[in-house]
Amino acid sequence: MPKVWLCVEVEHILGKSFQQGITLRHLRALVALSDMKLVARVSEALGVTQPAVSKQIAELEKIVGVPVVTRDRNRLYLTPIGVRLADHARLALGQLDRAAFDIEAMTSGVSGSVSVGVVSSVAPTLLPGTIELFKRSTPQANVSVSEGHFVELLPQLEAGALDLIIARIWQPQELAGIDQMALFSEPIVVVAGRDHPLSQGGDLSWADVASYPWILPQPNSVARQAVDALFAANGLPPPNNTVASLSIALNLELLRAMPALGLLPQRLAQAQAVRGETVILPLDTRDLLSEARCFWREDQVSQNATLALFLKCLRQTTEDLRTIPFG
């Protein structure tokens, strides 16, 4: 679409005071259509009939004054203006959801404490927003956080020393007496310091990186088993020149100090790369430990209001993260 035409259309739309005509039903239908492409799926997701969805889209186009969807066979796709409007609709609906959550949390009267066990690769991404939301909702409640790997945290959860575990999962399985919930998926990537011999770019294979020092998870951890399986899937033995460390701060310093390679969550790796501290290597990690989940003992949510509120904050923060694309 030519930029001049788009600017004219934007001015045309903004001049119509269309805010007064657009309803939440219109916004929800547009966002759902953006995600699902099929009216039948939107209908099922929103709990309305297919004619009702089509009517809401038609009403929206009449209010806006230009097409917001285009049809290709049985699928509907958003026009450039439809895409932009859907982006704003998603933000507006998210703010309304957050407002409803805040009101519910602030009127809950929850106090007490919650103890959280977390793996280091998830903590920087998920916990700051969750704890900020939790403390804003209930200042009188306390949070304690313990870092470790899943194998050592699980017995503490089972014994009641921890209320909740947040961890990256490899080969998910049911656990007796434990409930669990998927949170988000984020790739793990291979990184090197900016002065590493491999940091200059170019095609790489796993055979090219196997002989370098590696900073890896603890040998008895689920994460280390997953890494060993990744090397095996690439026809290689696990690295034998290793440093085992859970500390992301230490690992980043080691990457600066020596020609080592390591593994970082993609968001953190991208942030470090923007600062010029590390380089992300072009290696396929095959969804290594990409899924994060939380775990808690069965029936604890109904008995522990503080834990229930923390889980709600965790879900809200996860939803917020999903609206931020990987760069």
C-alpha positions as CSV (number, residue, x, y, z in Angstrom):
1,M,0.0,0.0,0.0
2,P,1.5,3.4,-1.0
3,K,2.4,5.5,2.0
4,V,0.5,8.6,0.7
5,W,-2.7,6.6,0.3
6,L,-2.3,5.1,3.7
7,C,-1.8,8.6,5.3
8,V,-5.0,9.8,3.5
9,E,-7.0,6.9,4.8
10,V,-5.7,7.3,8.3
11,E,-6.7,11.0,8.3
12,H,-10.1,9.9,6.9
13,I,-10.7,7.4,9.7
14,L,-9.5,9.7,12.5
15,G,-11.8,12.4,11.3
16,K,-14.9,10.2,11.8
17,S,-14.9,9.9,15.6
18,F,-15.1,6.2,15.2
19,Q,-14.3,5.6,18.9
20,Q,-17.9,6.1,19.8
21,G,-19.1,3.3,17.5
22,I,-16.5,0.6,18.2
23,T,-17.5,-1.8,20.9
24,L,-15.5,-4.5,22.8
25,R,-17.3,-7.1,20.7
26,H,-15.8,-5.6,17.6
27,L,-12.3,-5.5,19.1
28,R,-12.5,-9.1,20.4
29,A,-13.7,-10.4,17.0
30,L,-11.0,-8.5,15.2
31,V,-8.2,-9.8,17.5
32,A,-9.6,-13.4,17.3
33,L,-9.7,-13.2,13.5
34,S,-6.2,-11.9,13.4
35,D,-5.0,-15.0,15.4
36,M,-7.3,-17.7,13.9
37,K,-8.0,-16.6,10.3
38,L,-11.2,-18.7,10.2
39,V,-14.7,-17.4,11.1
40,A,-15.6,-20.9,12.4
41,R,-12.7,-20.9,14.9
42,V,-13.5,-17.3,16.0
43,S,-17.1,-18.3,16.5
44,E,-16.1,-21.2,18.7
45,A,-13.5,-19.2,20.7
46,L,-15.9,-16.3,21.4
47,G,-19.0,-18.5,22.0
48,V,-21.1,-16.8,19.3
49,T,-22.5,-17.8,15.9
50,Q,-20.6,-17.5,12.7
51,P,-23.2,-15.0,11.3
52,A,-22.6,-12.9,14.5
53,V,-18.9,-12.8,13.8
54,S,-19.4,-11.8,10.2
55,K,-21.9,-9.1,11.4
56,Q,-19.3,-7.7,13.9
57,I,-16.6,-7.5,11.2
58,A,-19.1,-5.9,8.7
59,E,-20.1,-3.3,11.4
60,L,-16.5,-2.6,12.1
61,E,-15.7,-2.0,8.5
62,K,-18.7,0.4,8.2
63,I,-17.5,2.3,11.3
64,V,-13.9,2.5,10.1
65,G,-14.9,3.3,6.5
66,V,-12.3,1.1,4.8
67,P,-11.9,-2.7,4.5
68,V,-10.2,-4.4,7.5
69,V,-10.3,-7.9,6.1
70,T,-9.6,-9.6,2.8
71,R,-10.8,-13.1,1.8
72,D,-8.6,-15.8,0.3
73,R,-10.7,-19.0,-0.3
74,N,-12.1,-19.8,3.1
75,R,-9.7,-17.8,5.1
76,L,-9.8,-14.1,6.1
77,Y,-6.7,-12.0,6.4
78,L,-6.4,-8.5,7.8
79,T,-5.6,-5.5,5.5
80,P,-2.7,-3.2,6.6
81,I,-5.3,-1.0,8.4
82,G,-6.9,-4.1,9.9
83,V,-3.5,-5.2,11.2
84,R,-2.8,-1.9,12.8
85,L,-6.3,-1.7,14.3
86,A,-5.9,-5.3,15.7
87,D,-2.6,-4.3,17.3
88,H,-4.4,-1.4,19.1
89,A,-7.3,-3.6,20.0
90,R,-5.0,-6.2,21.5
91,L,-3.4,-3.6,23.7
92,A,-6.8,-2.1,24.8
93,L,-8.2,-5.5,25.7
94,G,-5.0,-6.3,27.6
95,Q,-5.4,-3.1,29.6
96,L,-9.0,-4.0,30.5
97,D,-8.0,-7.5,31.6
98,R,-5.2,-6.0,33.7
99,A,-7.7,-3.5,35.3
100,A,-10.1,-6.3,36.1
101,F,-7.2,-8.4,37.6
102,D,-6.0,-5.4,39.7
103,I,-9.4,-4.8,41.2
104,E,-9.9,-8.4,42.0
105,A,-6.5,-8.8,43.6
106,M,-6.7,-5.6,45.6
107,T,-10.0,-6.5,47.1
108,S,-9.0,-10.1,48.0
109,G,-7.5,-9.2,51.3
110,V,-4.7,-11.8,50.9
111,S,-1.8,-11.9,53.3
112,G,0.8,-14.5,54.3
113,S,3.7,-15.7,52.3
114,V,4.6,-17.8,49.2
115,S,7.9,-19.6,48.6
116,V,9.0,-20.1,45.0
117,G,11.7,-22.3,43.6
118,V,12.9,-21.3,40.1
119,V,15.5,-22.3,37.6
120,S,18.0,-19.5,36.8
121,S,17.1,-19.4,33.0
122,V,13.5,-18.4,33.8
123,A,13.9,-16.1,36.8
124,P,15.0,-12.9,35.0
125,T,12.3,-13.2,32.4
126,L,9.2,-14.1,34.5
127,L,9.7,-13.3,38.1
128,P,10.3,-9.5,38.2
129,G,6.9,-8.8,36.6
130,T,5.1,-11.4,38.6
131,I,6.5,-10.3,41.9
132,E,5.9,-6.6,41.1
133,L,2.3,-7.4,40.3
134,F,1.9,-9.6,43.4
135,K,3.3,-7.0,45.8
136,R,1.3,-4.2,44.2
137,S,-1.8,-6.2,44.6
138,T,-1.1,-7.3,48.2
139,P,1.7,-5.4,49.9
140,Q,1.3,-7.2,53.1
141,A,2.1,-10.6,51.6
142,N,5.7,-11.8,51.4
143,V,7.6,-13.7,48.7
144,S,10.8,-15.8,49.1
145,V,12.7,-17.1,46.0
146,S,15.2,-20.0,45.8
147,E,17.1,-20.8,42.7
148,G,18.2,-24.3,41.8
149,H,17.6,-27.0,39.2
150,F,14.4,-29.0,39.0
151,V,15.8,-32.2,40.4
152,E,16.8,-30.5,43.7
153,L,13.7,-28.3,43.9
154,L,11.1,-31.0,43.4
155,P,11.7,-32.8,46.7
156,Q,11.4,-29.4,48.5
157,L,8.0,-28.9,46.8
158,E,6.9,-32.4,47.8
159,A,8.0,-31.8,51.4
160,G,6.1,-28.5,51.6
161,A,9.3,-26.3,51.9
162,L,8.3,-24.7,48.6
163,D,4.8,-23.7,47.4
164,L,5.6,-23.5,43.7
165,I,8.3,-24.4,41.2
166,I,8.9,-22.6,37.9
167,A,11.2,-24.5,35.5
168,R,12.1,-25.3,32.0
169,I,10.9,-28.8,31.0
170,W,12.5,-31.5,28.9
171,Q,10.2,-34.5,28.1
172,P,7.2,-33.4,30.2
173,Q,5.5,-36.0,32.3
174,E,2.8,-36.3,35.0
175,L,4.0,-36.2,38.6
176,A,2.1,-37.9,41.4
177,G,0.4,-35.5,43.7
178,I,1.6,-32.5,41.7
179,D,-0.4,-30.1,39.4
180,Q,1.4,-28.3,36.6
181,M,0.6,-25.6,34.1
182,A,2.4,-24.6,30.9
183,L,3.5,-20.9,31.0
184,F,5.3,-20.0,27.8
185,S,7.8,-21.2,25.2
186,E,11.1,-19.4,24.6
187,P,14.0,-20.8,22.6
188,I,17.4,-21.5,24.2
189,V,20.3,-20.3,22.0
190,V,24.0,-20.8,21.9
191,V,26.1,-17.7,22.8
192,A,29.7,-16.7,22.8
193,G,31.5,-13.7,24.1
194,R,32.2,-10.8,21.6
195,D,35.9,-11.7,21.4
196,H,35.3,-15.4,20.8
197,P,36.9,-16.9,17.6
198,L,33.5,-17.9,16.4
199,S,31.9,-14.5,17.0
200,Q,32.7,-13.2,13.5
201,G,29.8,-15.0,11.8
202,G,29.6,-17.5,9.1
203,D,28.0,-20.9,8.8
204,L,28.6,-23.2,11.8
205,S,27.9,-26.9,12.6
206,W,27.8,-28.5,16.0
207,A,31.1,-30.3,15.1
208,D,32.7,-26.8,14.9
209,V,31.7,-25.9,18.5
210,A,32.2,-29.3,20.3
211,S,35.8,-28.8,21.2
212,Y,35.5,-25.4,22.9
213,P,34.9,-25.0,26.6
214,W,31.2,-25.0,27.5
215,I,29.3,-23.5,30.4
216,L,26.6,-25.9,31.1
217,P,24.0,-26.8,33.8
218,Q,24.8,-29.1,36.7
219,P,25.7,-32.7,35.7
220,N,22.8,-34.2,37.6
221,S,20.1,-31.8,36.3
222,V,17.3,-32.4,33.8
223,A,18.8,-29.5,31.8
224,R,22.1,-31.2,31.5
225,Q,20.5,-34.4,30.4
226,A,18.7,-32.4,27.7
227,V,22.0,-30.8,26.5
228,D,23.7,-34.2,26.4
229,A,20.8,-35.5,24.3
230,L,21.1,-32.5,21.9
231,F,24.8,-33.3,21.3
232,A,23.9,-36.9,20.8
233,A,21.2,-36.0,18.3
234,N,23.9,-34.2,16.3
235,G,26.1,-37.2,16.4
236,L,28.5,-35.9,19.0
237,P,29.5,-36.9,22.5
238,P,28.8,-34.3,25.3
239,P,31.5,-31.7,25.8
240,N,34.3,-32.8,28.2
241,N,35.8,-29.3,28.7
242,T,33.0,-27.8,30.9
243,V,32.2,-25.4,33.7
244,A,28.9,-26.3,35.5
245,S,27.2,-23.2,36.8
246,L,23.7,-22.1,37.6
247,S,24.6,-18.4,37.9
248,I,23.7,-16.3,34.9
249,A,25.7,-13.4,36.2
250,L,28.8,-15.6,36.6
251,N,28.2,-17.3,33.2
252,L,28.1,-13.9,31.4
253,E,31.4,-12.9,33.1
254,L,33.0,-16.2,32.0
255,L,31.9,-15.6,28.4
256,R,33.8,-12.3,28.6
257,A,36.8,-13.8,30.3
258,M,37.5,-17.0,28.2
259,P,36.7,-18.5,24.8
260,A,33.8,-20.5,26.2
261,L,30.3,-21.1,24.8
262,G,27.1,-21.2,26.7
263,L,23.3,-21.4,26.5
264,L,20.9,-18.5,27.3
265,P,17.2,-17.8,26.9
266,Q,16.6,-16.0,23.7
267,R,15.3,-12.8,25.3
268,L,18.3,-12.5,27.6
269,A,20.7,-13.4,24.8
270,Q,19.2,-10.7,22.5
271,A,19.5,-8.1,25.3
272,Q,23.2,-9.0,25.8
273,A,23.8,-9.0,22.0
274,V,22.3,-5.5,21.7
275,R,24.8,-4.3,24.4
276,G,27.6,-5.9,22.4
277,E,28.5,-8.3,25.2
278,T,27.6,-11.6,23.5
279,V,27.0,-13.0,20.0
280,I,24.2,-15.5,19.3
281,L,25.6,-18.4,17.2
282,P,23.5,-19.8,14.2
283,L,23.0,-23.3,15.7
284,D,19.7,-25.2,15.8
285,T,18.9,-26.1,19.4
286,R,15.9,-28.2,18.4
287,D,13.5,-26.6,21.0
288,L,15.9,-27.5,23.7
289,L,14.2,-26.8,27.1
290,S,12.0,-24.2,25.4
291,E,8.9,-24.8,27.4
292,A,8.5,-23.3,30.9
293,R,6.0,-24.7,33.4
294,C,5.0,-24.2,37.0
295,F,4.3,-26.9,39.5
296,W,2.5,-27.0,42.8
297,R,1.0,-29.6,45.2
298,E,-2.5,-30.8,44.5
299,D,-5.3,-29.0,46.5
300,Q,-2.9,-26.3,47.7
301,V,-4.5,-23.6,45.6
302,S,-7.9,-24.2,47.4
303,Q,-6.1,-24.1,50.8
304,N,-3.6,-21.3,50.2
305,A,-5.1,-18.0,49.1
306,T,-1.6,-16.4,48.8
307,L,-0.4,-19.1,46.4
308,A,-3.6,-18.8,44.4
309,L,-3.1,-15.1,44.0
310,F,0.6,-15.6,43.1
311,L,-0.5,-18.1,40.4
312,K,-2.9,-15.5,39.0
313,C,-0.1,-12.9,38.9
314,L,2.1,-15.5,37.1
315,R,-0.6,-16.1,34.5
316,Q,-1.1,-12.4,33.9
317,T,2.7,-11.8,33.5
318,T,2.8,-14.7,31.1
319,E,0.0,-13.2,29.0
320,D,1.9,-9.9,29.0
321,L,5.0,-11.6,27.8
322,R,3.2,-13.2,24.9
323,T,2.3,-9.8,23.5
324,I,6.0,-9.0,23.2
325,P,7.4,-10.6,20.0
326,F,10.9,-12.0,19.9
327,G,13.1,-9.5,18.0
